[in-house]
Amino acid sequence: MRKQRNRLLALLFLGWSIGNFDRYVINYAIVYMGEDLQLSATATGLVLSSFFLGYAIMQIPGGMLADRWNPRYVMIGTILALSLFTTLTAVAWSLTALLMIRFLFGLGEGSFFPTASKIISVSFPEQERSKALAVILSSAGIMSIITALAAGLLLDSIGWRLLFVGAGVIGILLSAVYYFQLKMTPNAYARQPLENGPKPKMPLKRLLRSPLLWKLFAAYFLLYFINWGLSSWMPTYLKTVRGMDMTAIGVMSIIPGFGAIAGFYASGFIQDKLSVEKSRLVAIGFILLSAVLLPLMYIAPSVALFFAYQTVIVLLLTFVFVLLPSIVLKKSTPEDAGFVTGFVGTGGQLAGFAAPTAIGLFIDGFNGSYWTAFLLMACCAVLGAVAFGMMSFRGAGDSQVEAEAKKEVFL
C-alpha cells in the first residue's frame, strides 16, 4: 500500500512540475514575446492573466469530474490537454491569438489540482495528507529554480516558440506514462470505490452553505494575489527598473526558489504535527509579517537585499499555501474533496487572473512606477490575515461532530 502511495505521489509531483514550468516560463518569455508582438504593460498583464481565467473557470468542474468519475482518467486528460495548448503557444501570431491560446491552456490545466487533491484524499490517511500536499507543492520551488536557470539560456539560444514546443512534447510523453503507470485501487481511506462509473450526486447546496468554504475562498484569492503578482511581474521589474539581465535574474531567483522548497517540506511536516487551530494562528502571524516586508522589498537599496526580503516572504507564505489545501482535505470528506478543492482553489486562480492585469494597469496608471503595486499586495496580505482570523478550529481537532457544532467544517 505504501509503495503504491509513493508511486502516486511521484507521478503527481511530475505532473505538477510540468504545469509549473509551463506557467513560470512565460513570465520570462513574455519579455521576448512582448518585443515580437509589441505588447504594452496592460497587454502583457492580460496575456499573463488569460491563463488564470481559464484555470479558474475549470476548477469547480474539474473537481466535480474527479468526484463523479475515476480521477485517474481525469488526470490523464488534464496532462494531455495542458501539453497540447502549451505547444500551441508557439504559433501565436497576435495578441488576440495569444490570449485565446493561453485561456484554453488554463482550461486544460484547471482540473489538475482538484483531481490531485481527490487522489490524496482517497489514498492517504489524514495524518499524512499535509506532507503529501507539501511534496506536490514543493515542485513550485523546484521548478522556479529550474525555470530561472533554463529560461535565459533557452530563450537566447532557441527562442520562445521552440521552447514552448519542447515543453509541450515533454508533457504529452508524461500523459502516456500516466496512462500506463497511474494505477489506483480502493483502499481503507476512501469511503467510496473508484469505479469507472458515476458516483452519487454531491450535495452542492449543503456545501455552499458552509461559512468555512467562503472564508477559504477569500483567503485563497487574497494571498495568491501576492504570489501571482510577484511571480508574473518580477522578471520584468528587475530587467526594466533594476537593470538586470535575464541570466542574472535567473541566477538570483534560485535563492527564493530554495526558500520555497524548504518552506513546503517544513510546513507539511509541522502541520501534520500541529492542530489546524494552532497552524491557523501561526499563519496569521506569517501573513502580517509578509505585509510589512513587501514595501521593504520595493525600497531595498540593493538587489541582494531585495532578494533577501523576497526569500523571507516566500518562506512565510509557503506555510500558508500548504495550510489552505490541508484544511480542505482534513475538514471535508473524501467524497466531496474534489469539489471543495476546486471551489476554494477558484479563488486562488481568479487572483492569478486579477493580479497581473491589475498590476499592469497600476504601472501604466502611475507612469511606470511599481510602488503602488507593492502596496496593493501588502493590503491583500492584511486582508488575508483578516480572513484567517475569522476562522476558528478550536476544539475541532479530534471530533468532527464538535467541529460541525462550531460550523468550521464542511457541513
C-alpha positions as CSV (number, residue, x, y, z in Angstrom):
1,M,0.0,0.0,0.0
2,R,2.7,2.5,0.9
3,K,4.7,1.6,-2.3
4,Q,1.6,2.4,-4.3
5,R,1.0,5.7,-2.5
6,N,4.7,6.7,-3.1
7,R,4.3,5.9,-6.8
8,L,1.1,8.0,-7.0
9,L,2.9,10.9,-5.2
10,A,5.9,10.8,-7.5
11,L,3.6,10.9,-10.6
12,L,1.6,13.7,-9.2
13,F,4.8,15.6,-8.4
14,L,6.0,15.2,-12.0
15,G,2.7,16.3,-13.4
16,W,2.6,19.4,-11.2
17,S,6.2,20.1,-12.2
18,I,5.3,20.2,-15.9
19,G,2.4,22.5,-15.2
20,N,4.6,24.8,-13.0
21,F,7.3,25.0,-15.7
22,D,4.8,25.9,-18.4
23,R,3.3,28.6,-16.1
24,Y,6.6,30.0,-14.9
25,V,8.5,30.1,-18.2
26,I,6.0,32.6,-19.7
27,N,7.0,35.1,-17.0
28,Y,10.5,35.1,-18.7
29,A,9.3,34.5,-22.2
30,I,6.9,37.4,-22.1
31,V,9.8,39.9,-22.3
32,Y,10.7,38.5,-25.7
33,M,7.1,37.9,-26.7
34,G,6.3,41.5,-25.9
35,E,9.0,42.7,-28.2
36,D,7.9,40.4,-31.0
37,L,4.2,41.2,-30.7
38,Q,4.7,44.9,-29.4
39,L,2.7,44.5,-26.2
40,S,2.1,47.3,-23.7
41,A,2.3,46.7,-20.0
42,T,-1.5,46.4,-19.9
43,A,-1.5,43.9,-22.8
44,T,1.3,42.0,-21.1
45,G,-0.8,41.8,-17.9
46,L,-3.7,40.5,-19.9
47,V,-1.6,37.8,-21.5
48,L,-0.3,36.7,-18.1
49,S,-3.9,36.8,-16.7
50,S,-5.6,34.9,-19.5
51,F,-4.3,31.6,-18.4
52,F,-5.7,32.0,-14.9
53,L,-9.1,33.0,-16.2
54,G,-9.4,29.6,-18.0
55,Y,-7.8,27.8,-15.0
56,A,-10.3,29.4,-12.6
57,I,-13.3,28.5,-14.7
58,M,-12.2,24.9,-14.8
59,Q,-11.5,24.5,-11.0
60,I,-15.0,23.6,-9.9
61,P,-16.0,21.4,-13.0
62,G,-12.6,19.7,-12.7
63,G,-13.3,18.9,-9.0
64,M,-16.8,17.6,-9.8
65,L,-15.4,15.4,-12.6
66,A,-12.9,13.9,-10.1
67,D,-15.6,13.3,-7.6
68,R,-18.0,11.7,-10.1
69,W,-15.6,9.7,-12.2
70,N,-12.4,7.8,-11.8
71,P,-9.8,10.6,-11.1
72,R,-7.2,8.6,-13.0
73,Y,-8.8,9.3,-16.3
74,V,-9.5,12.9,-15.4
75,M,-5.8,13.3,-14.6
76,I,-4.6,11.8,-17.8
77,G,-6.9,14.0,-19.9
78,T,-5.7,17.1,-17.9
79,I,-2.0,16.4,-18.6
80,L,-2.7,15.8,-22.3
81,A,-4.8,19.0,-22.7
82,L,-2.3,21.3,-20.9
83,S,0.5,19.9,-23.0
84,L,-1.3,20.4,-26.3
85,F,-2.1,24.0,-25.6
86,T,1.5,24.6,-24.3
87,T,2.7,23.5,-27.7
88,L,0.1,25.8,-29.5
89,T,1.5,28.8,-27.6
90,A,4.4,28.6,-30.0
91,V,2.3,29.5,-33.0
92,A,0.7,32.7,-31.5
93,W,0.8,35.4,-34.2
94,S,-1.0,38.2,-32.5
95,L,-2.2,39.5,-29.1
96,T,-5.7,38.0,-29.7
97,A,-4.4,34.6,-30.7
98,L,-2.0,34.5,-27.7
99,L,-4.9,35.5,-25.3
100,M,-7.1,32.7,-26.7
101,I,-4.4,30.0,-26.6
102,R,-3.4,30.9,-23.0
103,F,-7.0,30.9,-21.9
104,L,-7.5,27.4,-23.4
105,F,-4.3,26.3,-21.8
106,G,-5.7,27.4,-18.4
107,L,-8.9,25.4,-19.1
108,G,-6.8,22.3,-19.9
109,E,-4.7,22.5,-16.7
110,G,-7.6,23.6,-14.4
111,S,-8.6,20.1,-13.4
112,F,-5.1,19.1,-12.1
113,F,-5.0,20.2,-8.5
114,P,-8.7,19.4,-7.6
115,T,-8.1,15.9,-9.1
116,A,-4.7,15.5,-7.3
117,S,-6.4,16.5,-4.1
118,K,-9.1,13.9,-4.7
119,I,-6.5,11.3,-5.2
120,I,-4.6,12.2,-2.0
121,S,-7.9,12.3,-0.1
122,V,-8.8,8.7,-1.0
123,S,-5.3,7.3,-1.0
124,F,-3.6,8.8,2.1
125,P,-4.6,8.8,5.8
126,E,-5.5,12.2,7.3
127,Q,-2.3,12.5,9.3
128,E,-0.2,12.1,6.1
129,R,-2.2,14.5,3.8
130,S,-0.3,17.7,4.6
131,K,3.0,16.0,3.9
132,A,1.7,14.6,0.6
133,L,0.4,18.0,-0.4
134,A,3.7,19.6,0.6
135,V,5.6,17.2,-1.7
136,I,3.4,18.1,-4.7
137,L,3.5,21.8,-3.9
138,S,7.3,21.8,-3.5
139,S,7.6,21.3,-7.2
140,A,6.7,25.0,-7.4
141,G,10.0,25.9,-5.7
142,I,12.0,23.3,-7.6
143,M,10.6,24.4,-11.0
144,S,11.1,28.1,-10.2
145,I,14.8,27.3,-9.8
146,I,15.0,25.1,-13.0
147,T,12.9,27.7,-15.0
148,A,15.0,30.6,-13.8
149,L,18.3,28.8,-14.8
150,A,17.0,27.4,-18.1
151,A,14.8,30.2,-19.3
152,G,17.5,32.8,-20.0
153,L,19.7,30.2,-21.8
154,L,16.9,28.6,-23.8
155,L,15.2,31.9,-24.8
156,D,18.5,33.3,-26.1
157,S,19.5,30.1,-27.9
158,I,16.3,28.6,-29.4
159,G,13.7,31.4,-28.9
160,W,10.4,31.3,-27.1
161,R,8.5,29.5,-29.8
162,L,10.7,26.4,-29.8
163,L,10.8,26.5,-26.0
164,F,7.0,26.1,-25.8
165,V,7.1,23.3,-28.4
166,G,9.7,21.3,-26.3
167,A,7.7,21.8,-23.1
168,G,4.5,20.6,-24.7
169,V,6.2,17.5,-26.2
170,I,7.5,16.5,-22.7
171,G,4.0,16.9,-21.3
172,I,2.5,14.7,-24.0
173,L,5.0,12.0,-23.2
174,L,4.2,12.3,-19.5
175,S,0.5,11.7,-20.3
176,A,1.5,8.4,-21.9
177,V,3.4,7.5,-18.7
178,Y,0.3,8.3,-16.7
179,Y,-1.8,6.0,-18.8
180,F,0.4,3.0,-18.1
181,Q,1.6,3.8,-14.5
182,L,-1.1,5.8,-12.7
183,K,-2.9,2.9,-11.2
184,M,-5.5,3.3,-8.5
185,T,-7.3,0.8,-6.3
186,P,-9.8,1.2,-3.5
187,N,-8.3,1.5,0.0
188,A,-9.2,1.9,3.6
189,Y,-9.2,5.7,3.5
190,A,-11.7,6.1,0.7
191,R,-15.4,6.0,1.6
192,Q,-16.4,5.2,-2.0
193,P,-15.0,2.8,-4.7
194,L,-13.0,4.1,-7.6
195,E,-15.1,2.5,-10.4
196,N,-15.2,4.0,-13.8
197,G,-18.9,4.8,-13.5
198,P,-20.5,7.9,-12.0
199,K,-20.6,8.5,-8.2
200,P,-23.6,9.7,-6.3
201,K,-24.6,13.3,-6.9
202,M,-22.8,15.7,-4.5
203,P,-24.9,17.8,-2.0
204,L,-23.8,21.1,-3.5
205,K,-26.3,23.3,-1.7
206,R,-25.2,21.8,1.6
207,L,-21.5,22.6,0.8
208,L,-22.2,26.1,-0.4
209,R,-23.9,26.9,2.9
210,S,-20.6,26.3,4.7
211,P,-19.1,29.5,6.2
212,L,-15.6,27.9,6.0
213,L,-15.9,27.4,2.3
214,W,-16.3,31.1,1.6
215,K,-13.6,32.2,4.2
216,L,-11.1,29.8,2.5
217,F,-12.2,31.2,-0.9
218,A,-11.4,34.7,0.2
219,A,-8.1,33.7,1.8
220,Y,-7.1,31.9,-1.4
221,F,-7.8,34.9,-3.5
222,L,-6.0,37.5,-1.3
223,L,-2.9,35.5,-0.6
224,Y,-2.4,34.1,-4.1
225,F,-2.8,37.6,-5.4
226,I,0.6,38.2,-3.8
227,N,2.1,35.0,-5.2
228,W,1.0,35.6,-8.8
229,G,1.7,39.3,-8.6
230,L,5.3,38.7,-7.6
231,S,6.0,35.7,-9.9
232,S,4.4,37.3,-13.0
233,W,6.0,40.8,-12.8
234,M,9.3,40.4,-11.0
235,P,11.4,39.4,-14.1
236,T,10.0,42.4,-16.0
237,Y,10.5,44.7,-12.9
238,L,14.1,43.5,-12.3
239,K,15.0,44.0,-16.0
240,T,13.4,47.4,-16.6
241,V,13.8,49.0,-13.2
242,R,16.8,47.4,-11.6
243,G,18.7,47.0,-14.9
244,M,19.4,43.2,-14.5
245,D,19.8,40.9,-17.5
246,M,17.9,37.7,-17.7
247,T,20.8,35.5,-16.8
248,A,21.4,37.4,-13.6
249,I,17.7,37.4,-12.8
250,G,17.7,33.6,-13.3
251,V,20.7,33.1,-11.0
252,M,19.4,35.3,-8.2
253,S,15.9,33.7,-8.4
254,I,17.5,30.5,-7.2
255,I,17.5,31.9,-3.7
256,P,13.8,32.3,-3.2
257,G,13.3,29.0,-5.1
258,F,15.3,27.1,-2.5
259,G,13.3,29.0,0.2
260,A,10.1,27.7,-1.3
261,I,11.3,24.1,-1.3
262,A,12.4,24.3,2.3
263,G,9.2,26.0,3.3
264,F,6.9,23.5,1.6
265,Y,8.6,20.4,3.2
266,A,8.9,22.0,6.6
267,S,5.3,23.2,6.5
268,G,4.0,19.8,5.6
269,F,5.9,18.1,8.4
270,I,4.9,20.8,11.0
271,Q,1.3,21.0,10.1
272,D,0.8,17.2,10.4
273,K,2.1,17.6,14.0
274,L,0.1,20.7,14.9
275,S,-3.7,21.0,15.2
276,V,-5.4,23.0,12.5
277,E,-6.2,25.8,15.0
278,K,-2.5,26.2,16.0
279,S,-1.5,26.2,12.4
280,R,-4.0,28.9,11.7
281,L,-2.6,31.2,14.4
282,V,0.9,30.7,13.1
283,A,-0.3,31.5,9.6
284,I,-1.9,34.8,10.7
285,G,1.5,35.9,12.2
286,F,3.4,34.9,9.0
287,I,0.9,36.8,6.7
288,L,1.1,40.0,8.7
289,L,4.9,39.9,8.7
290,S,4.8,39.4,4.9
291,A,2.6,42.6,4.7
292,V,5.4,44.5,6.4
293,L,8.2,43.0,4.2
294,L,6.5,43.8,0.8
295,P,7.1,47.6,0.9
296,L,10.6,47.0,2.3
297,M,11.3,44.7,-0.7
298,Y,10.4,47.6,-3.1
299,I,12.6,50.2,-1.3
300,A,15.5,47.8,-0.8
301,P,18.7,49.8,-1.7
302,S,20.4,46.8,-3.2
303,V,19.4,43.8,-5.4
304,A,20.8,41.4,-2.7
305,L,18.5,42.9,0.0
306,F,15.6,42.8,-2.5
307,F,16.0,39.0,-2.9
308,A,16.6,38.5,0.8
309,Y,13.2,40.1,1.5
310,Q,11.6,38.1,-1.2
311,T,13.1,34.8,0.2
312,V,11.7,35.5,3.6
313,I,8.3,36.3,2.2
314,V,8.3,33.1,0.2
315,L,9.2,31.1,3.3
316,L,6.4,32.7,5.3
317,L,3.7,32.2,2.6
318,T,4.6,28.6,1.8
319,F,3.3,27.7,5.2
320,V,0.0,29.3,4.3
321,F,-0.1,27.7,0.9
322,V,0.2,24.3,2.4
323,L,-2.3,25.0,5.2
324,L,-5.1,26.1,2.8
325,P,-5.5,22.8,0.9
326,S,-4.7,20.9,4.1
327,I,-7.7,22.5,5.8
328,V,-9.8,21.3,2.9
329,L,-8.6,17.7,3.0
330,K,-8.8,17.5,6.8
331,K,-12.2,19.1,7.2
332,S,-14.0,17.7,4.2
333,T,-15.0,14.1,3.4
334,P,-13.2,12.2,0.6
335,E,-16.5,12.2,-1.4
336,D,-16.5,16.0,-1.5
337,A,-12.8,16.7,-1.7
338,G,-12.7,17.3,-5.4
339,F,-15.5,19.9,-5.5
340,V,-14.3,21.7,-2.3
341,T,-10.7,21.9,-3.5
342,G,-11.9,23.2,-6.9
343,F,-14.2,25.7,-5.4
344,V,-11.8,27.3,-2.9
345,G,-9.0,27.0,-5.5
346,T,-11.0,29.1,-7.9
347,G,-10.3,32.0,-5.5
348,G,-6.5,31.5,-6.0
349,Q,-6.8,31.2,-9.7
350,L,-9.1,34.3,-10.0
351,A,-6.2,36.0,-8.2
352,G,-3.9,34.7,-10.9
353,F,-6.1,36.4,-13.4
354,A,-6.6,39.6,-11.5
355,A,-3.1,40.2,-10.2
356,P,-1.1,40.5,-13.5
357,T,-3.8,42.7,-15.1
358,A,-4.2,44.9,-12.0
359,I,-0.5,45.4,-11.6
360,G,-0.1,46.2,-15.3
361,L,-2.9,48.8,-15.0
362,F,-1.3,50.3,-11.9
363,I,2.1,50.5,-13.6
364,D,0.6,52.2,-16.7
365,G,-1.6,54.4,-14.5
366,F,1.3,55.7,-12.3
367,N,3.8,56.4,-15.1
368,G,5.7,53.1,-14.9
369,S,6.0,53.2,-11.1
370,Y,5.8,49.8,-9.2
371,W,5.4,51.3,-5.8
372,T,1.6,51.2,-5.8
373,A,1.7,47.6,-7.0
374,F,3.8,46.6,-3.9
375,L,1.4,48.5,-1.6
376,L,-1.6,46.7,-3.2
377,M,0.0,43.3,-2.5
378,A,0.7,44.4,1.1
379,C,-3.0,45.4,1.5
380,C,-4.0,41.9,0.2
381,A,-1.8,40.3,2.9
382,V,-3.5,42.3,5.7
383,L,-7.0,41.3,4.3
384,G,-5.8,37.7,4.0
385,A,-4.9,37.7,7.7
386,V,-8.3,39.0,8.5
387,A,-9.9,36.1,6.5
388,F,-7.8,33.6,8.6
389,G,-8.8,35.5,11.8
390,M,-12.4,34.9,11.0
391,M,-11.9,31.1,11.0
392,S,-11.8,29.0,14.2
393,F,-11.0,25.4,14.7
394,R,-10.8,25.4,18.5
395,G,-11.9,22.1,19.8
396,A,-12.2,20.7,16.3
397,G,-9.0,18.7,16.2
398,D,-10.3,15.3,17.3
399,S,-14.0,15.3,16.7
400,Q,-15.8,16.2,13.5
401,V,-19.1,16.4,15.5
402,E,-17.6,19.1,17.7
403,A,-16.3,20.9,14.6
404,E,-19.7,20.8,13.0
405,A,-21.2,22.3,16.1
406,K,-18.8,25.3,15.7
407,K,-19.6,25.4,11.9
408,E,-15.9,25.3,10.9
409,V,-16.2,22.2,8.9
410,F,-17.9,21.5,5.5
411,L,-21.3,20.6,6.7
